[in-house]
Amino acid sequence: MDHLRIVLYSHDSLGLGHVRRNLALAHALANQLPYLTGRAVTGILISGTALAPGFNVPAGWDWVILPGVEKSPAGYQPRSLTVPMQDLVSLRAGLLESVLGGFLPDLVVVDRHATGIHHELEAALRRVRAAGPVRTVLGLREILDAPEAAIAEWERAGGAPLVNDLFDAIWVYGDPAVHDPLAAGEIPLSVGKLVRYTGYLAAGRPAEPGHITMTVPYFLTTVGGGADGYALAAVAAAADLPPGVEHLVVAGPQMPADQLADLRRRAVPGVRIVGRLDDMVPHLAGAQAIVSMGGYNTVCEIMSTSVPALIVPRTRARSEQRIRAASLASAGYLDYHEIGTLTPGILSSWLAGRLGTRVDRRKARLDGLVRVPQLAAELLQPLLQAAASIAAGAQAAGEQAAGEQAAGEQAAAHDSSEREGAAHAAV
């Protein structure tokens, strides 16, 4: 039986959040959809960061890496290629049309930006939807931005009519009891009928093989990809520690080399600075306390543990991380502090006060990585039934044709036998 074909797209301009979210979804779909549908899965992860292939994909999956973009004060611009932005968008759009048109997926999940950078994905989505049965989903983190900024972005992307035209569902990766982006005005009410809440993509996150490298009790600070994490990492590196406790600071693979070197110069005794961890999930679970920026993926990983956490959100570009931190703090799942007023002394006191404590987060909906494959199976069921009906019809037609051929051969053999008998009698 043919494999289900899935494409997961992320545009990837800043950090690793989009590609990490899609990677978690790929593992969940690959592991669970075969049991839900009776069909094995193969898929493509489309990303705009050259760091993506450093992450392990499920068996039967592969990467397609688009030429990169990055944000500037004037908007998106090429990350590496020295070409006009419109040329880069045309190049990426052509690649997207080629991948979707050649692979002909059964399911496409688009992360965050409905039509990609400057509508680069729109033509590819329209053509693959016109070419045959396919289900397309817009996947959204639970918080987009302040409502006025979020709605303005929806309008720039084509607004609710375009989303209703291009997508069969919108999956919101969060718990509406903590924050409901539809009720908050971040998602237009006119697409509300498409919205399904999955819960946080938290429990069951894929963990890379490895072991905890720390041999004594430790705190852990992580700043995501690290491109804009220096301020928090610098405070963490300078925070004094209780006796017998160390501090692991993960600077991120995208932190500039000069900033990483400066962190190592600033570090007080007991602080260890690393660029990245391949096995972040077990390190988070083993920590005495966690300090982090407010990116979606890291917060989900934190929420899957009972370790106390302090979220220090990014404050520029979007309000997303601040809203997430405030919502989760209000629900009692973590603590929240702004970077502008955080000092090494304040952080040191917070860390010392969390030694030996735990946080109960079990009331939050953390099972998004179970719910998403269920929603995917529900979306695909009509396609699978239609395919099964066509296959059954073809099989029946084949069996009928084979029966008719056998009957014809039998009749021909009977006629031949009668002719031979008549000839023998004549002799």
C-alpha positions as CSV (number, residue, x, y, z in Angstrom):
1,M,0.0,0.0,0.0
2,D,1.3,3.5,-0.8
3,H,2.7,5.7,1.9
4,L,0.9,8.8,3.1
5,R,2.9,11.8,1.9
6,I,3.3,14.8,4.2
7,V,5.0,18.2,3.7
8,L,5.8,20.4,6.6
9,Y,6.8,24.0,5.7
10,S,8.5,26.7,7.8
11,H,10.0,29.9,6.4
12,D,12.7,30.3,9.1
13,S,14.1,33.8,9.4
14,L,15.1,34.2,13.1
15,G,16.0,31.4,15.5
16,L,15.1,27.7,15.2
17,G,11.6,27.8,16.6
18,H,9.7,27.1,13.5
19,V,11.8,24.2,12.3
20,R,11.9,22.6,15.8
21,R,8.2,22.8,16.0
22,N,7.8,21.1,12.6
23,L,10.4,18.5,13.6
24,A,8.4,17.5,16.7
25,L,5.3,17.2,14.5
26,A,7.1,15.1,12.0
27,H,8.1,12.6,14.6
28,A,4.6,12.5,16.1
29,L,3.0,12.0,12.6
30,A,5.5,9.3,11.6
31,N,5.0,7.4,14.8
32,Q,1.3,7.6,15.2
33,L,-0.4,8.0,11.8
34,P,0.3,4.4,10.7
35,Y,-1.7,3.1,13.6
36,L,-4.5,5.6,13.0
37,T,-4.8,5.1,9.3
38,G,-3.2,1.8,8.4
39,R,-0.8,3.6,6.1
40,A,2.9,4.2,6.6
41,V,4.2,7.8,6.3
42,T,6.9,9.5,4.3
43,G,7.5,13.2,4.3
44,I,9.5,16.3,3.5
45,L,10.5,19.1,5.9
46,I,10.9,22.4,4.1
47,S,13.1,24.8,6.0
48,G,14.9,28.1,5.4
49,T,17.8,27.5,7.8
50,A,21.0,25.7,6.9
51,L,21.1,24.4,10.5
52,A,18.0,22.2,10.0
53,P,19.8,19.1,8.7
54,G,21.7,19.0,12.0
55,F,18.5,17.6,13.6
56,N,17.5,14.0,13.2
57,V,14.3,13.3,11.1
58,P,12.1,10.2,11.3
59,A,12.8,7.3,9.0
60,G,11.3,8.0,5.6
61,W,11.7,11.8,5.9
62,D,14.1,14.2,4.3
63,W,14.9,17.9,4.2
64,V,14.5,20.6,1.5
65,I,16.5,23.7,2.4
66,L,15.4,27.0,0.8
67,P,17.9,29.9,0.3
68,G,17.7,31.8,3.6
69,V,16.0,35.1,4.6
70,E,16.5,37.3,7.6
71,K,14.8,40.2,9.2
72,S,16.1,43.7,8.9
73,P,14.7,47.1,10.0
74,A,13.3,47.4,6.5
75,G,11.7,43.9,6.5
76,Y,12.9,40.6,5.1
77,Q,16.1,40.4,3.1
78,P,18.4,37.6,1.7
79,R,20.5,36.1,4.5
80,S,23.4,35.0,2.3
81,L,22.7,35.5,-1.4
82,T,23.6,38.9,-2.9
83,V,20.5,39.2,-5.0
84,P,17.4,41.5,-4.8
85,M,14.8,40.3,-2.4
86,Q,12.2,39.9,-5.2
87,D,14.7,37.5,-7.0
88,L,15.1,35.5,-3.8
89,V,11.3,35.2,-3.4
90,S,11.0,34.1,-7.0
91,L,13.7,31.5,-6.5
92,R,12.1,30.2,-3.3
93,A,8.6,30.1,-4.9
94,G,9.9,28.1,-7.8
95,L,11.5,25.6,-5.5
96,L,8.3,25.3,-3.5
97,E,6.2,24.7,-6.6
98,S,8.7,22.0,-7.7
99,V,8.7,20.2,-4.4
100,L,4.9,20.2,-3.9
101,G,4.2,19.5,-7.5
102,G,6.7,16.7,-7.7
103,F,6.0,15.1,-4.4
104,L,2.1,15.4,-4.6
105,P,1.5,15.3,-0.8
106,D,-1.6,14.1,0.9
107,L,-1.2,16.6,3.8
108,V,0.6,19.9,3.9
109,V,1.1,21.7,7.2
110,V,2.3,25.3,7.0
111,D,3.9,26.8,10.0
112,R,2.7,30.3,11.1
113,H,2.8,32.2,7.8
114,A,-0.1,31.1,5.6
115,T,1.6,31.9,2.3
116,G,5.2,32.2,3.4
117,I,7.5,35.1,2.8
118,H,5.9,37.6,0.4
119,H,3.3,35.0,-0.7
120,E,6.1,32.6,-1.9
121,L,4.0,29.6,-1.0
122,E,0.6,30.6,-2.4
123,A,1.0,29.4,-6.0
124,A,2.4,26.1,-4.9
125,L,-0.6,25.6,-2.5
126,R,-3.1,26.5,-5.2
127,R,-1.5,24.1,-7.8
128,V,-1.3,21.2,-5.4
129,R,-4.9,21.6,-4.3
130,A,-6.0,21.8,-7.9
131,A,-3.9,18.7,-8.9
132,G,-5.7,16.2,-6.7
133,P,-7.0,15.3,-3.3
134,V,-4.9,16.9,-0.6
135,R,-5.5,18.4,2.9
136,T,-3.8,21.7,3.8
137,V,-3.4,23.0,7.4
138,L,-2.2,26.3,8.9
139,G,-0.4,25.5,12.1
140,L,-0.2,28.4,14.7
141,R,1.5,28.7,18.0
142,E,-0.9,29.6,20.8
143,I,0.1,33.3,20.8
144,L,0.7,35.4,17.6
145,D,1.3,38.9,18.8
146,A,-0.6,41.9,20.2
147,P,-4.1,41.8,18.6
148,E,-3.7,44.9,16.5
149,A,-0.3,43.7,15.2
150,A,-1.6,40.2,14.5
151,I,-4.6,41.3,12.6
152,A,-2.5,43.7,10.5
153,E,-0.2,40.8,9.6
154,W,-3.3,38.7,8.6
155,E,-4.3,41.4,6.3
156,R,-0.8,41.7,4.7
157,A,-0.9,37.9,4.1
158,G,-4.2,38.2,2.2
159,G,-6.7,38.2,5.1
160,A,-9.4,35.7,6.2
161,P,-10.8,35.1,2.6
162,L,-7.4,33.8,1.4
163,V,-7.0,31.5,4.5
164,N,-10.5,30.1,4.0
165,D,-9.7,29.5,0.4
166,L,-6.4,27.7,0.9
167,F,-6.8,25.8,4.1
168,D,-9.0,23.0,5.4
169,A,-8.1,23.6,9.1
170,I,-6.2,25.8,11.5
171,W,-4.4,24.0,14.3
172,V,-3.6,26.1,17.3
173,Y,-0.8,24.6,19.4
174,G,-2.0,25.6,22.8
175,D,-4.4,25.4,25.7
176,P,-7.3,28.0,25.4
177,A,-7.7,27.9,29.2
178,V,-4.2,29.6,29.4
179,H,-4.5,31.8,26.3
180,D,-7.1,31.8,23.6
181,P,-5.9,33.7,20.5
182,L,-9.3,33.6,18.9
183,A,-11.0,35.2,21.9
184,A,-8.1,37.6,22.3
185,G,-8.5,38.9,18.8
186,E,-5.3,37.6,17.3
187,I,-7.2,35.3,14.8
188,P,-10.0,36.7,12.7
189,L,-13.4,35.4,13.8
190,S,-14.3,34.7,10.2
191,V,-11.8,31.8,10.2
192,G,-13.0,30.5,13.5
193,K,-14.8,27.6,12.0
194,L,-11.4,26.2,10.9
195,V,-9.8,26.4,14.3
196,R,-8.9,23.3,16.4
197,Y,-7.0,23.5,19.6
198,T,-4.4,20.8,20.0
199,G,-2.9,21.6,23.4
200,Y,0.8,22.5,23.8
201,L,3.2,20.4,21.7
202,A,4.9,19.4,25.0
203,A,4.6,15.8,26.2
204,G,6.4,13.4,24.0
205,R,8.9,15.8,22.5
206,P,11.6,13.8,20.6
207,A,14.8,13.6,22.7
208,E,18.2,13.1,21.1
209,P,20.2,10.2,22.5
210,G,22.6,11.3,25.1
211,H,23.2,11.7,28.8
212,I,23.2,14.5,31.3
213,T,26.7,15.9,31.3
214,M,26.5,17.5,34.7
215,T,27.7,15.5,37.7
216,V,26.4,17.9,40.5
217,P,23.1,19.7,41.0
218,Y,22.8,22.4,38.4
219,F,20.7,25.3,37.1
220,L,20.2,25.7,33.4
221,T,19.8,28.8,31.3
222,T,18.9,28.6,27.6
223,V,18.4,31.4,25.1
224,G,17.0,29.4,22.2
225,G,19.0,29.9,18.9
226,G,21.0,32.6,20.6
227,A,20.9,35.3,17.9
228,D,19.3,37.7,20.4
229,G,20.0,35.9,23.6
230,Y,23.2,37.6,24.8
231,A,21.6,40.0,27.3
232,L,20.0,37.2,29.3
233,A,22.9,34.9,29.0
234,A,25.2,37.6,30.3
235,V,23.1,38.1,33.4
236,A,23.0,34.3,34.0
237,A,26.8,34.0,33.6
238,A,27.4,36.6,36.3
239,A,24.8,35.3,38.8
240,D,26.4,34.0,42.0
241,L,25.5,30.4,42.9
242,P,24.7,28.5,46.1
243,P,27.5,26.2,47.4
244,G,27.6,22.8,45.6
245,V,25.4,24.0,42.7
246,E,26.7,24.7,39.2
247,H,25.1,26.6,36.3
248,L,24.9,25.4,32.7
249,V,24.3,28.3,30.3
250,V,23.4,27.2,26.7
251,A,24.2,30.2,24.4
252,G,22.7,28.7,21.3
253,P,24.2,27.9,17.9
254,Q,23.4,31.3,16.4
255,M,25.0,33.4,19.0
256,P,27.9,35.4,17.4
257,A,31.4,34.1,18.3
258,D,32.5,37.4,19.9
259,Q,29.4,37.4,22.3
260,L,30.1,33.7,23.2
261,A,33.7,34.6,24.0
262,D,32.6,37.5,26.1
263,L,30.2,35.3,28.1
264,R,33.0,32.9,29.0
265,R,35.1,35.9,30.2
266,R,32.2,37.1,32.4
267,A,31.3,33.7,33.9
268,V,31.6,33.4,37.7
269,P,33.0,30.2,39.2
270,G,30.6,27.3,38.7
271,V,29.2,28.6,35.5
272,R,29.7,26.5,32.3
273,I,29.0,28.0,28.9
274,V,28.2,25.8,25.9
275,G,27.1,26.7,22.4
276,R,24.5,24.0,22.2
277,L,23.2,20.7,23.6
278,D,22.0,17.9,21.4
279,D,20.0,16.4,24.3
280,M,18.3,19.5,25.7
281,V,15.1,17.7,27.0
282,P,16.8,15.5,29.6
283,H,19.0,18.4,30.7
284,L,16.0,20.5,31.3
285,A,14.3,17.7,33.2
286,G,17.4,17.2,35.4
287,A,17.9,20.8,36.4
288,Q,17.1,22.3,39.8
289,A,15.7,25.4,38.0
290,I,15.5,26.8,34.5
291,V,15.9,30.3,33.1
292,S,14.8,30.8,29.6
293,M,13.6,33.2,27.0
294,G,9.9,32.8,26.0
295,G,10.1,30.9,22.7
296,Y,7.3,28.4,22.1
297,N,9.4,25.3,21.8
298,T,11.6,25.8,24.9
299,V,8.5,26.7,26.9
300,C,6.8,23.5,25.8
301,E,9.8,21.5,26.8
302,I,9.8,23.2,30.2
303,M,6.1,22.6,30.6
304,S,6.7,18.8,30.1
305,T,8.7,18.9,33.3
306,S,8.0,19.8,36.9
307,V,11.2,22.0,37.2
308,P,10.6,25.6,38.3
309,A,11.2,28.1,35.6
310,L,11.8,31.8,35.1
311,I,10.9,33.2,31.7
312,V,12.6,36.3,30.5
313,P,10.9,37.1,27.2
314,R,12.2,38.8,24.1
315,T,10.8,42.3,24.0
316,R,11.6,43.5,20.5
317,A,9.9,42.7,17.2
318,R,6.8,41.0,18.7
319,S,4.9,40.9,22.0
320,E,4.4,37.1,21.6
321,Q,6.9,36.0,24.2
322,R,5.8,38.6,26.8
323,I,2.1,37.5,26.4
324,R,3.1,33.9,26.7
325,A,5.2,34.5,29.8
326,A,2.4,36.6,31.5
327,S,-0.3,34.0,30.6
328,L,1.6,31.1,32.0
329,A,2.7,33.0,35.1
330,S,-1.0,33.9,35.7
331,A,-1.9,30.3,35.5
332,G,0.8,29.4,38.1
333,Y,3.0,27.3,35.8
334,L,6.2,29.5,35.9
335,D,7.6,32.9,36.9
336,Y,8.2,35.9,34.6
337,H,10.7,38.8,34.7
338,E,11.5,41.5,32.1
339,I,15.1,41.6,30.9
340,G,15.3,45.4,31.5
341,T,15.2,45.0,35.3
342,L,16.8,41.7,35.7
343,T,20.2,41.8,37.4
344,P,22.7,39.1,38.4
345,G,21.7,39.7,42.0
346,I,18.0,39.3,41.4
347,L,18.6,36.1,39.3
348,S,20.9,34.7,42.0
349,S,18.2,35.1,44.7
350,W,15.5,33.6,42.4
351,L,17.7,30.5,41.7
352,A,18.6,30.0,45.3
353,G,14.9,30.2,46.3
354,R,14.0,27.4,43.8
355,L,16.4,24.8,45.0
356,G,14.6,21.6,45.9
357,T,11.1,22.8,44.7
358,R,8.8,21.4,42.0
359,V,5.9,22.8,40.0
360,D,2.7,20.9,39.2
361,R,1.8,21.5,35.5
362,R,-0.5,18.6,35.0
363,K,-3.7,20.6,34.6
364,A,-2.4,22.2,31.4
365,R,-3.2,20.5,28.1
366,L,0.2,19.2,27.1
367,D,-0.8,16.4,24.8
368,G,-0.7,18.2,21.4
369,L,1.8,15.7,19.9
370,V,-0.9,13.1,20.5
371,R,-3.8,15.2,19.4
372,V,-2.2,16.4,16.1
373,P,-2.0,12.9,14.5
374,Q,-5.6,12.3,15.5
375,L,-6.7,15.5,13.8
376,A,-4.6,14.6,10.8
377,A,-6.2,11.2,10.6
378,E,-9.7,12.8,10.8
379,L,-8.8,15.2,7.9
380,L,-7.3,12.4,5.8
381,Q,-10.1,9.9,6.4
382,P,-12.3,10.9,3.4
383,L,-9.3,10.8,1.1
384,L,-8.3,7.3,2.5
385,Q,-11.9,6.1,2.1
386,A,-12.0,7.4,-1.5
387,A,-8.7,5.7,-2.3
388,A,-9.8,2.5,-0.7
389,S,-13.1,2.6,-2.7
390,I,-11.2,3.2,-6.0
391,A,-8.8,0.4,-5.1
392,A,-11.6,-2.0,-4.3
393,G,-13.4,-1.1,-7.5
394,A,-10.2,-1.7,-9.5
395,Q,-9.7,-5.0,-7.8
396,A,-13.3,-6.0,-8.4
397,A,-13.0,-5.0,-12.1
398,G,-9.8,-6.9,-12.3
399,E,-11.3,-10.0,-10.8
400,Q,-14.3,-9.7,-13.1
401,A,-12.1,-9.4,-16.1
402,A,-10.0,-12.3,-14.9
403,G,-13.2,-14.4,-14.4
404,E,-14.5,-13.5,-17.9
405,Q,-11.1,-14.4,-19.4
406,A,-11.1,-17.7,-17.6
407,A,-14.6,-18.4,-18.7
408,G,-13.7,-17.6,-22.2
409,E,-10.7,-19.8,-22.1
410,Q,-12.8,-22.6,-20.7
411,A,-15.4,-22.2,-23.4
412,A,-12.8,-22.2,-26.1
413,A,-11.2,-25.3,-24.6
414,H,-14.7,-27.0,-24.6
415,D,-15.3,-26.0,-28.2
416,S,-11.9,-27.4,-29.2
417,S,-12.6,-30.6,-27.4
418,E,-15.9,-31.1,-29.2
419,R,-14.3,-30.4,-32.6
420,E,-11.6,-33.0,-31.9
421,G,-14.3,-35.5,-30.8
422,A,-16.3,-34.9,-34.0
423,A,-13.3,-35.3,-36.1
424,H,-12.4,-38.6,-34.4
425,A,-15.9,-40.0,-34.9
426,A,-15.8,-39.1,-38.6
427,V,-12.6,-41.1,-39.0
